[in-house]
């Protein structure tokens, strides 16, 4: 669990985060959503210590991250996996060496033990046999899966994902969502995801924080969104008529008015 209280962050006179408090729950996909400039990226960077908040506290499973020494923060960061927006793979390294990189950095395991662990996570993301390929030889979706494999190779307690579906087609995006959700449950991690992908919000939104102009505007899950009367949230999530129609269908289904095939229940 990651709890943060009254997080404030400004750059000069620009207030980016204005007293944001929330709890990111263990074993759930915790989504941060909002329009561009709402503060979600800055919030995520504050949570991992890339930015220092001006006020407030961040607590990892009862341990105050805000008051930690840099040495203690380094130790905690070994329990954090990161999936970056562009995957951030090293182009000159093979898939195997990209995934093995955190093991080389943070463990004293033997080479054989490291390779065994690499094979384990490659199997988990359905990329068996891709060890020797270079990033330039694999698709965007495969790069994301390599990024996930690298993020979980140290068995982290916390997983941060920055726009994991950026640049992917809808079908591949759904596969990545499903994989992140499965891994979150399987490893019982606290997963924090910044996303603009509305399909992700509706399909894997266990715990959603909606930011608006640097403030917490709404919290809930994907089911709660369907019945939300928050004007800003509805305009953001259901901007198109297609999505509005989808919301209406889900509301009717939830109320037992229609079945999952869209047929009227008599």
PAZAPA-4460 file (N, C-alpha, C; in steps of 0.05 Angstrom, whole numbers, plus 32768, in hexadecimal, padded with zeros to 4 digits):
% residues 266
    n_x    n_y    n_z   ca_x   ca_y   ca_z    c_x    c_y    c_z   seq   type   mol
   8011   7FE8   8000   8000   8000   8000   8012   8019   8000     1      X     A
   800A   802C   7FF0   8017   8046   7FF0   8002   805B   7FF7     2      X     A
   8008   806A   800D   7FF6   807F   8015   8004   809A   8013     3      X     A
   7FF6   80AD   8007   8002   80C8   8007   7FED   80DD   8010     4      X     A
   7FF7   80F0   801F   7FE6   8103   802D   7FEE   8120   8027     5      X     A
   7FDB   8130   801D   7FDF   814C   8019   7FF8   8153   8008     6      X     A
   7FFB   8145   7FF2   8012   8149   7FE1   800F   8163   7FD1     7      X     A
   8022   8175   7FD4   8022   818E   7FC5   803C   8191   7FB6     8      X     A
   803A   819A   7F9D   8052   819E   7F8D   804E   81B5   7F7A     9      X     A
   8061   81C8   7F7A   8060   81DF   7F68   807A   81E2   7F59    10      X     A
   8079   81ED   7F42   8091   81F4   7F33   808F   8213   7F2E    11      X     A
   809F   8222   7F3D   809C   823F   7F3D   8080   8246   7F48    12      X     A
   8071   8256   7F39   8057   825E   7F42   8041   824A   7F39    13      X     A
   8049   8236   7F29   8035   8223   7F1F   8030   820D   7F33    14      X     A
   8018   820B   7F3E   8011   81F6   7F50   8008   81DE   7F40    15      X     A
   8016   81C8   7F43   8010   81B0   7F33   8000   819C   7F44    16      X     A
   8007   8198   7F5D   7FF8   8187   7F6F   7FF0   8198   7F87    17      X     A
   7FD6   8196   7F8E   7FCC   81A8   7FA3   7FBE   8198   7FB8    18      X     A
   7FCE   818C   7FCA   7FC2   817E   7FE1   7FB5   8163   7FDA    19      X     A
   7FC3   8152   7FCB   7FB7   8139   7FC2   7FBC   8123   7FD6    20      X     A
   7FA7   8115   7FDF   7FAA   80FE   7FF1   7F9B   80E6   7FE6    21      X     A
   7FA6   80CE   7FE9   7F99   80B6   7FDF   7FA8   809E   7FE9    22      X     A
   7F9D   8086   7FE6   7FAA   806D   7FED   7FAA   805B   7FD5    23      X     A
   7FC2   8052   7FCD   7FC6   803E   7FB8   7FC6   8023   7FC5    24      X     A
   7FB3   8012   7FBD   7FAF   7FF9   7FCC   7FBF   7FE1   7FC1    25      X     A
   7FC7   7FD0   7FD3   7FD7   7FB8   7FCC   7FC5   7FA4   7FBD    26      X     A
   7FD1   7F98   7FA8   7FC3   7F83   7F99   7FAE   7F8F   7F86    27      X     A
   7FAF   7FA9   7F82   7F9C   7FB6   7F6F   7FAB   7FC7   7F5B    28      X     A
   7F9E   7FCB   7F44   7FA8   7FDE   7F30   7F9D   7FF9   7F37    29      X     A
   7FAF   800B   7F41   7FA8   8026   7F49   7FAE   803A   7F33    30      X     A
   7F99   8045   7F27   7F9D   8057   7F10   7F9B   8074   7F18    31      X     A
   7FAD   8084   7F0C   7FAC   80A1   7F0E   7FA4   80AC   7EF3    32      X     A
   7F8E   80BA   7EF1   7F84   80C4   7ED8   7F7F   80E2   7EDA    33      X     A
   7F7D   80EE   7EC2   7F79   810B   7EC1   7F83   8116   7EA7    34      X     A
   7F7A   812D   7E9F   7F83   8139   7E86   7FA0   8141   7E88    35      X     A
   7FAC   8147   7E71   7FC8   8150   7E71   7FCA   8169   7E82    36      X     A
   7FDF   8169   7E94   7FE3   8180   7EA5   7FD4   817E   7EC0    37      X     A
   7FC7   8167   7EC4   7FB7   8164   7EDD   7FC9   815E   7EF5    38      X     A
   7FE2   8155   7EF0   7FF4   8150   7F06   7FFB   8132   7F0A    39      X     A
   7FEF   8121   7EFA   7FF3   8104   7EFF   8010   80FB   7EFC    40      X     A
   801E   8105   7EE8   803A   80FC   7EE5   804C   8107   7EFB    41      X     A
   8047   8120   7F03   8056   812C   7F1A   8050   811C   7F33    42      X     A
   8037   8114   7F37   8030   8105   7F4F   803F   80EA   7F50    43      X     A
   8040   80DD   7F39   804E   80C3   7F38   806C   80C7   7F3D    44      X     A
   8077   80DC   7F33   8094   80E1   7F37   8099   80E8   7F55    45      X     A
   8086   80F5   7F61   8089   80FB   7F7E   8089   80E1   7F8E    46      X     A
   8077   80CE   7F86   8074   80B5   7F95   808E   80A4   7F94    47      X     A
   809D   80A6   7F7E   80B6   8096   7F7D   80CF   80A6   7F83    48      X     A
   80CB   80C0   7F8A   80E2   80D0   7F92   80F1   80DE   7F7C    49      X     A
   80E6   80DE   7F64   80F4   80EC   7F4E   80EF   810A   7F51    50      X     A
   80D9   8112   7F5D   80D3   812D   7F66   80CF   812C   7F84    51      X     A
   80D7   8142   7F92   80D0   8145   7FAE   80B8   8156   7FB1    52      X     A
   80A4   814D   7FBF   808C   815D   7FC4   8093   8175   7FD6    53      X     A
   8085   818A   7FD3   8089   81A2   7FE4   807D   819E   7FFF    54      X     A
   8067   8190   8000   805A   818A   801A   804E   816E   8018    55      X     A
   8047   8163   8030   803A   8149   8030   804C   8132   8036    56      X     A
   8041   811A   8039   8051   8102   803E   8048   80EB   802D    57      X     A
   805B   80D9   8028   8057   80C1   8018   805F   80AA   8029    58      X     A
   804E   8096   802C   8053   8080   803E   8050   8065   802F    59      X     A
   8065   8056   802F   8066   803B   8023   8062   8026   8039    60      X     A
   804B   8019   8039   8046   8004   804D   8050   800C   8069    61      X     A
   8047   8023   8071   804D   802C   808C   8067   803B   8090    62      X     A
   8078   803B   807B   8092   8048   807D   8091   8063   806F    63      X     A
   8099   8078   807C   8098   8093   8071   80AE   8097   805D    64      X     A
   80A7   8097   8044   80BA   809B   802E   80C4   80B7   802E    65      X     A
   80B3   80CA   8035   80BA   80E6   8034   80D2   80ED   8046    66      X     A
   80D2   80E1   805D   80E7   80E7   8070   8100   80D5   806F    67      X     A
   8101   80C3   805B   8118   80B1   8059   8131   80BE   8050    68      X     A
   8148   80B2   8059   8162   80BA   804E   8164   80B0   8032    69      X     A
   8176   80BB   8022   817A   80B2   8007   8182   8094   8006    70      X     A
   8192   808C   8019   819B   8070   801A   8183   805D   801E    71      X     A
   8171   8064   8030   8159   8054   8035   8147   8054   801D    72      X     A
   8145   806B   800F   8135   806C   7FF7   813F   8059   7FE2    73      X     A
   8159   8058   7FE0   8165   8045   7FCC   815D   8028   7FD2    74      X     A
   815C   8021   7FEB   8154   8006   7FF3   8137   8002   7FEC    75      X     A
   8126   8015   7FF1   810A   8012   7FEA   8106   8010   7FCC    76      X     A
   8115   8020   7FBD   8112   8020   7FA0   8118   8004   7F94    77      X     A
   8126   7FF4   7FA2   812B   7FD9   7F98   8112   7FC8   7F99    78      X     A
   80FE   7FD2   7FA7   80E4   7FC4   7FA8   80D0   7FD0   7F95    79      X     A
   80D9   7FE3   7F84   80C8   7FF1   7F71   80CF   7FE9   7F55    80      X     A
   80BB   7FE1   7F46   80BF   7FDC   7F29   80B4   7FF3   7F19    81      X     A
   80C0   7FF9   7F03   80B7   8010   7EF3   80B3   8007   7ED6    82      X     A
   809C   800D   7ECB   8096   8009   7EAE   8093   8024   7EA2    83      X     A
   80A6   802C   7E92   80A6   8047   7E87   8095   8049   7E6D    84      X     A
   808D   8061   7E67   807B   8066   7E50   8087   805B   7E36    85      X     A
   80A0   8060   7E31   80AC   8056   7E18   80BB   803C   7E1C    86      X     A
   80B5   802D   7E31   80C3   8014   7E38   80DF   8019   7E43    87      X     A
   80ED   802C   7E37   8108   8034   7E41   811C   801D   7E40    88      X     A
   811B   800D   7E2B   812E   7FF7   7E29   8149   8001   7E1D    89      X     A
   815E   7FF4   7E24   8178   7FFB   7E19   817B   7FEE   7DFD    90      X     A
   817C   7FFF   7DE9   817C   7FF5   7DCD   8194   7FE2   7DC7    91      X     A
   81AB   7FE7   7DD4   81C3   7FD8   7DCE   81C3   7FBD   7DDD    92      X     A
   81B0   7FB9   7DEF   81AF   7FA0   7DFF   819A   7F8D   7DF4    93      X     A
   819E   7F74   7DF8   818A   7F60   7DF1   8173   7F61   7E05    94      X     A
   815D   7F54   7DFF   8146   7F52   7E11   8150   7F47   7E2C    95      X     A
   815F   7F32   7E2A   8169   7F25   7E43   817A   7F38   7E54    96      X     A
   818C   7F47   7E48   819C   7F5A   7E57   818D   7F72   7E62    97      X     A
   8178   7F7A   7E53   8167   7F90   7E5D   8159   7F87   7E77    98      X     A
   814E   7F6F   7E77   8140   7F65   7E8E   8153   7F5F   7EA5    99      X     A
   816B   7F56   7E9E   817F   7F4F   7EB3   818C   7F67   7EC0   100      X     A
   8189   7F7E   7EB4   8196   7F96   7EBD   8191   7F9C   7EDB   101      X     A
   8177   7F9C   7EE4   8173   7FA1   7F01   8180   7F8C   7F13   102      X     A
   8181   7F73   7F09   818E   7F5E   7F19   81AC   7F63   7F1C   103      X     A
   81B8   7F6D   7F06   81D5   7F75   7F07   81DA   7F8C   7F1A   104      X     A
   81C6   7F9E   7F1A   81C9   7FB7   7F2B   81C5   7FB1   7F48   105      X     A
   81B2   7FA0   7F4F   81A9   7F9F   7F6B   81AD   7F84   7F78   106      X     A
   81B7   7F70   7F6A   81BB   7F56   7F77   81D7   7F4B   7F73   107      X     A
   81DE   7F38   7F83   81F8   7F2A   7F80   81F4   7F0E   7F77   108      X     A
   81DE   7F09   7F6A   81D8   7EEE   7F60   81EC   7EE5   7F4C   109      X     A
   81EF   7ECB   7F49   8201   7EC0   7F34   81F4   7EC6   7F19   110      X     A
   8205   7EC5   7F04   81FC   7EC9   7EE9   81E6   7EB5   7EE2   111      X     A
   81EA   7E9C   7EEA   81D6   7E87   7EE3   81BB   7E8D   7EF1   112      X     A
   81BC   7E96   7F0A   81A4   7E9D   7F19   8195   7EB4   7F0B   113      X     A
   81A4   7EC8   7F02   8198   7EDE   7EF5   818A   7ED6   7EDB   114      X     A
   8197   7EC5   7ECB   818C   7EBC   7EB2   8172   7EAB   7EB7   115      X     A
   8173   7E9C   7ECC   815B   7E8C   7ED3   8144   7E9F   7EDA   116      X     A
   8149   7EB4   7EE9   8134   7EC7   7EEF   812A   7ED6   7ED7   117      X     A
   813C   7EDD   7EC4   8134   7EE9   7EAB   8121   7ED7   7E9C   118      X     A
   8128   7EBE   7E9B   8117   7EAA   7E8C   80FB   7EA8   7E9A   119      X     A
   80FB   7EAA   7EB4   80E1   7EA8   7EC3   80CF   7EC0   7EBC   120      X     A
   80DA   7ED8   7EBC   80C9   7EEF   7EB6   80C2   7EF1   7E98   121      X     A
   80D3   7EE7   7E87   80CD   7EE6   7E6A   80B5   7ED3   7E66   122      X     A
   80B6   7EBD   7E74   809F   7EAB   7E71   8085   7EB7   7E7C   123      X     A
   8088   7EC7   7E91   8070   7ED3   7E9D   8063   7EE7   7E8B   124      X     A
   8073   7EF5   7E7A   8068   7F09   7E67   8065   7EFD   7E4B   125      X     A
   8067   7EE3   7E49   8062   7ED5   7E2F   8076   7EDD   7E1A   126      X     A
   8090   7EDE   7E21   80A5   7EE4   7E0E   80BC   7ED0   7E0F   127      X     A
   80B4   7EB7   7E14   80C8   7EA1   7E15   80D8   7EA0   7DFA   128      X     A
   80F3   7E9F   7DFC   8103   7E9D   7DE4   810C   7EB7   7DD8   129      X     A
   8104   7ECD   7DE5   810B   7EE8   7DDA   8125   7EF3   7DE6   130      X     A
   8133   7EE3   7DF5   814B   7EEC   7E04   815F   7EFC   7DF4   131      X     A
   8165   7EF2   7DDC   817C   7EFD   7DCD   8173   7F14   7DBA   132      X     A
   815A   7F19   7DB8   8151   7F2E   7DA5   8157   7F49   7DB0   133      X     A
   815B   7F5C   7D9E   815F   7F78   7DA5   8144   7F87   7DA4   134      X     A
   8141   7F9D   7DB3   8128   7FAC   7DB3   811F   7FB3   7D96   135      X     A
   8132   7FB8   7D84   812B   7FC0   7D69   811E   7FA9   7D59   136      X     A
   8120   7F91   7D64   8116   7F79   7D56   80FB   7F70   7D60   137      X     A
   80EF   7F7E   7D73   80D6   7F76   7D7E   80C1   7F8D   7D7C   138      X     A
   80A8   7F86   7D7E   8092   7F99   7D7B   808F   7FAB   7D93   139      X     A
   807E   7FBF   7D91   8079   7FD1   7DA7   806D   7FC3   7DBF   140      X     A
   805A   7FB1   7DB9   804E   7FA2   7DCE   8061   7F90   7DDD   141      X     A
   8073   7F84   7DCD   8088   7F72   7DD9   809B   7F83   7DEA   142      X     A
   80A1   7F9B   7DE1   80B3   7FAD   7DF1   80A6   7FB3   7E0C   143      X     A
   808C   7FB7   7E0C   807E   7FBD   7E25   8080   7FA4   7E38   144      X     A
   807D   7F8D   7E2C   807E   7F74   7E3C   809A   7F70   7E47   145      X     A
   80AF   7F77   7E37   80CA   7F76   7E41   80CD   7F8A   7E58   146      X     A
   80C2   7FA2   7E55   80C2   7FB6   7E6A   80B5   7FAC   7E84   147      X     A
   809F   7F9D   7E81   8091   7F92   7E98   80A3   7F7C   7EA5   148      X     A
   80AF   7F6C   7E94   80C1   7F57   7E9F   80D8   7F63   7EAF   149      X     A
   80E4   7F78   7EA4   80F9   7F85   7EB3   80EF   7F92   7ECD   150      X     A
   80D7   7F9C   7ECC   80CC   7FAA   7EE4   80C6   7F96   7EFA   151      X     A
   80C0   7F7D   7EF4   80B9   7F69   7F09   80D0   7F56   7F0F   152      X     A
   80E7   7F59   7F02   80FC   7F45   7F05   8107   7F43   7F22   153      X     A
   8105   7F59   7F31   810E   7F5A   7F4C   80F8   7F54   7F60   154      X     A
   80E1   7F4A   7F56   80CA   7F44   7F67   80C2   7F5C   7F78   155      X     A
   80BB   7F72   7F6B   80B5   7F8B   7F7A   809A   7F8A   7F89   156      X     A
   8098   7F9A   7F9E   807F   7F9D   7FAC   806E   7FB2   7FA0   157      X     A
   807B   7FC4   7F90   806D   7FDB   7F85   8074   7FDD   7F67   158      X     A
   8060   7FE2   7F56   8064   7FE4   7F39   8058   7FFE   7F30   159      X     A
   8069   800F   7F23   805F   8028   7F18   8060   8027   7EF9   160      X     A
   804A   802E   7EED   8048   802D   7ECF   803F   8048   7EC5   161      X     A
   804F   8053   7EB3   8049   806D   7EA7   803F   8069   7E8B   162      X     A
   8025   806D   7E87   8018   806A   7E6D   8021   8050   7E5F   163      X     A
   801B   8039   7E6B   8024   8020   7E61   801A   8019   7E45   164      X     A
   8003   8025   7E3C   7FF8   801F   7E22   7FFE   8034   7E0D   165      X     A
   800F   8047   7E14   8016   805C   7E01   8022   8050   7DE7   166      X     A
   8017   8058   7DD0   8022   804F   7DB7   8019   8033   7DAE   167      X     A
   8008   8026   7DBD   8000   800B   7DB6   7FE4   800B   7DAA   168      X     A
   7FDE   7FF7   7D98   7FC4   7FF4   7D8D   7FB1   7FEA   7DA3   169      X     A
   7F97   7FED   7D9F   7F83   7FE5   7DB4   7F85   7FC8   7DBD   170      X     A
   7F8A   7FB6   7DAA   7F8B   7F99   7DB2   7FA4   7F94   7DC3   171      X     A
   7FBB   7F9F   7DBB   7FD3   7F9C   7DCB   7FD0   7FA9   7DE6   172      X     A
   7FC3   7FC0   7DE7   7FBF   7FCE   7E00   7FAF   7FBD   7E14   173      X     A
   7F9B   7FAF   7E09   7F8B   7F9E   7E1B   7F9C   7F87   7E26   174      X     A
   7FAE   7F7C   7E16   7FC0   7F67   7E1F   7FD2   7F71   7E35   175      X     A
   7FDD   7F89   7E31   7FEF   7F95   7E46   7FDF   7F9A   7E60   176      X     A
   7FC7   7FA5   7E5D   7FB6   7FA9   7E75   7FB2   7F8F   7E84   177      X     A
   7FAB   7F7A   7E75   7FA5   7F60   7E81   7FBE   7F55   7E8F   178      X     A
   7FD5   7F59   7E83   7FEE   7F4F   7E8E   7FF4   7F5E   7EA8   179      X     A
   7FF1   7F78   7EA8   7FF7   7F88   7EC0   7FE4   7F81   7ED6   180      X     A
   7FCB   7F7D   7ED0   7FB7   7F75   7EE4   7FBE   7F5A   7EF0   181      X     A
   7FC4   7F47   7EDF   7FCB   7F2C   7EE8   7FE3   7F2C   7EFA   182      X     A
   7FF8   7F3B   7EF2   8011   7F3C   7F02   800C   7F4A   7F1C   183      X     A
   7FFB   7F5E   7F1C   7FF5   7F6C   7F35   7FE8   7F59   7F49   184      X     A
   7FD5   7F49   7F40   7FC8   7F36   7F52   7FDB   7F20   7F5A   185      X     A
   7FEA   7F16   7F47   7FFB   7EFF   7F4C   8011   7F06   7F60   186      X     A
   801E   7F1D   7F5D   8034   7F26   7F6E   802A   7F35   7F86   187      X     A
   8010   7F3B   7F87   8004   7F4B   7F9D   8013   7F66   7FA0   188      X     A
   8017   7F73   7F89   8025   7F8C   7F89   8012   7FA4   7F8C   189      X     A
   801D   7FBB   7F93   800F   7FD4   7F92   8017   7FE1   7F77   190      X     A
   8005   7FE0   7F64   800A   7FE9   7F49   7FFD   8004   7F45   191      X     A
   800D   8017   7F3C   8004   8033   7F37   8008   8039   7F1A   192      X     A
   7FF3   8041   7F0C   7FF3   8045   7EEF   7FE9   8060   7EE8   193      X     A
   7FF9   8070   7ED9   7FF0   8088   7ECC   7FE6   8081   7EB1   194      X     A
   7FCE   808A   7EAA   7FC4   8082   7E90   7FB0   8096   7E85   195      X     A
   7FB0   8097   7E6A   7F9B   80A6   7E5B   7F88   8093   7E4E   196      X     A
   7F8D   8079   7E50   7F7F   8064   7E41   7F64   805E   7E50   197      X     A
   7F4E   8066   7E44   7F34   8062   7E51   7F2C   8045   7E53   198      X     A
   7F36   8035   7E40   7F30   8018   7E42   7F3E   800D   7E5B   199      X     A
   7F56   8016   7E61   7F64   800D   7E79   7F54   8015   7E92   200      X     A
   7F4A   802E   7E92   7F3B   8038   7EA9   7F23   8026   7EAE   201      X     A
   7F14   801E   7E98   7EFC   800F   7E9C   7F01   7FF1   7EA1   202      X     A
   7F17   7FE7   7E97   7F1C   7FCA   7E99   7F2C   7FC2   7EB1   203      X     A
   7F40   7FD3   7EB9   7F52   7FCA   7ED0   7F53   7FDF   7EE6   204      X     A
   7F3F   7FF1   7EE7   7F40   8006   7EFB   7F35   7FFD   7F16   205      X     A
   7F46   7FF0   7F25   7F3E   7FE7   7F40   7F3B   7FFF   7F53   206      X     A
   7F4D   8012   7F51   7F4E   8029   7F63   7F58   8041   7F53   207      X     A
   7F46   8054   7F4E   7F4B   8069   7F3B   7F4C   8084   7F4A   208      X     A
   7F61   8093   7F44   7F63   80AF   7F4E   7F62   80C2   7F36   209      X     A
   7F4D   80D3   7F36   7F4A   80E6   7F20   7F53   8101   7F2A   210      X     A
   7F68   810C   7F1D   7F73   8126   7F23   7F68   813B   7F10   211      X     A
   7F62   8152   7F1B   7F5A   8169   7F0A   7F67   8182   7F15   212      X     A
   7F78   818E   7F03   7F86   81A6   7F0A   7F95   81A3   7F25   213      X     A
   7FA2   818C   7F28   7FB3   8187   7F3F   7FA5   817F   7F59   214      X     A
   7F8B   817B   7F57   7F7C   8174   7F6F   7F6E   8159   7F6B   215      X     A
   7F6A   814B   7F82   7F5A   8132   7F80   7F3D   8139   7F7B   216      X     A
   7F33   8131   7F64   7F18   8138   7F5C   7F04   8121   7F62   217      X     A
   7F0E   8108   7F60   7EFC   80F1   7F62   7F0D   80D8   7F67   218      X     A
   7F02   80C5   7F76   7F0E   80AA   7F79   7EF9   8095   7F78   219      X     A
   7F00   807D   7F6F   7EEE   8067   7F6D   7EF9   8051   7F5C   220      X     A
   7EE8   803F   7F53   7EF2   802A   7F40   7EE3   802C   7F26   221      X     A
   7EE8   801A   7F14   7EDD   801B   7EF9   7EBE   8019   7EFA   222      X     A
   7EB4   800A   7F0D   7E97   8007   7F10   7E8B   8021   7F1A   223      X     A
   7E99   802E   7F2C   7E8E   8048   7F37   7E8D   805D   7F21   224      X     A
   7E9F   805C   7F0E   7E9F   8070   7EF9   7E85   8070   7EE9   225      X     A
   7E7A   8058   7EE5   7E62   8056   7ED5   7E4B   8066   7EE1   226      X     A
   7E4A   8068   7EFC   7E34   8075   7F09   7E3D   8091   7F15   227      X     A
   7E55   809A   7F0E   7E5E   80B3   7F19   7E4F   80CB   7F0C   228      X     A
   7E49   80DE   7F1D   7E3D   80F7   7F13   7E50   810E   7F13   229      X     A
   7E6B   8108   7F16   7E7F   811C   7F15   7E82   8127   7EF9   230      X     A
   7E7B   813F   7EF4   7E7A   814A   7ED9   7E96   8149   7ECB   231      X     A
   7EAB   8152   7EDA   7EC5   8152   7ECE   7ECF   8136   7EC7   232      X     A
   7ECA   8122   7ED8   7ED1   8107   7ED3   7EC2   80FC   7EBB   233      X     A
   7EA9   8100   7EBA   7E99   80F6   7EA3   7EA2   8102   7E89   234      X     A
   7EA8   811C   7E89   7EB2   8129   7E70   7ECD   811E   7E68   235      X     A
   7EDD   8117   7E7C   7EF8   810C   7E75   7EF6   80EF   7E6C   236      X     A
   7EE7   80DE   7E7A   7EE5   80C2   7E73   7ED4   80BD   7E5A   237      X     A
   7EBD   80CA   7E5A   7EA9   80C4   7E45   7EA7   80DB   7E31   238      X     A
   7EBE   80E4   7E27   7EBF   80FB   7E16   7EB1   80F6   7DFB   239      X     A
   7EB3   80DE   7DF0   7EA6   80D8   7DD7   7E8B   80CC   7DDA   240      X     A
   7E7A   80CD   7DC6   7E5F   80C2   7DC7   7E61   80A3   7DCA   241      X     A
   7E75   8097   7DBE   7E79   807A   7DBF   7E7D   8072   7DDC   242      X     A
   7E8F   8081   7DEB   7E94   807A   7E07   7E7B   8080   7E18   243      X     A
   7E6D   8095   7E11   7E55   809B   7E20   7E40   8085   7E1D   244      X     A
   7E3E   807B   7E04   7E2B   8065   7DFF   7E34   804C   7E0F   245      X     A
   7E4E   8048   7E10   7E59   8031   7E1F   7E52   8033   7E3D   246      X     A
   7E54   804B   7E47   7E4D   8050   7E63   7E30   804A   7E68   247      X     A
   7E1E   8053   7E56   7E02   804F   7E59   7DFB   8031   7E58   248      X     A
   7E09   8022   7E46   7E05   8005   7E45   7E0D   7FF8   7E5E   249      X     A
   7E24   8000   7E6A   7E2D   7FF4   7E83   7E1A   7FFA   7E9A   250      X     A
   7E0F   8012   7E9A   7DFC   8019   7EAF   7DE3   8007   7EAD   251      X     A
   7DD9   8003   7E95   7DC2   7FF2   7E91   7DC8   7FD5   7E99   252      X     A
   7DE0   7FCC   7E91   7DE8   7FB1   7E98   7DEA   7FAD   7EB6   253      X     A
   7DF6   7FC1   7EC3   7DF9   7FBF   7EE1   7DDE   7FBF   7EEF   254      X     A
   7DCB   7FCD   7EE3   7DB0   7FCE   7EEF   7D9E   7FB6   7EE7   255      X     A
   7DAA   7FA4   7ED6   7D9A   7F8D   7ECE   7D86   7F92   7EB8   256      X     A
   7D89   7FA9   7EAA   7D76   7FB0   7E95   7D7D   7FA2   7E7B   257      X     A
   7D97   7F9D   7E76   7DA0   7F8E   7E5F   7DB4   7F79   7E68   258      X     A
   7DB9   7F65   7E57   7DCE   7F51   7E5D   7DE8   7F59   7E50   259      X     A
   7DFC   7F48   7E53   7E17   7F4F   7E49   7E18   7F50   7E2B   260      X     A
   7E04   7F45   7E1D   7E03   7F47   7E00   7DF5   7F60   7DF6   261      X     A
   7DEB   7F70   7E09   7DDC   7F88   7E01   7DBF   7F83   7DFC   262      X     A
   7DB5   7F6B   7E02   7D98   7F65   7DFE   7D88   7F6E   7E16   263      X     A
   7D70   7F78   7E11   7D5E   7F81   7E26   7D55   7F6A   7E37   264      X     A
   7D57   7F6C   7E51   7D4E   7F58   7E64   7D30   7F5C   7E69   265      X     A
   7D20   7F48   7E64   7D03   7F4B   7E67   7CFA   7F41   7E82   266      X     A
***
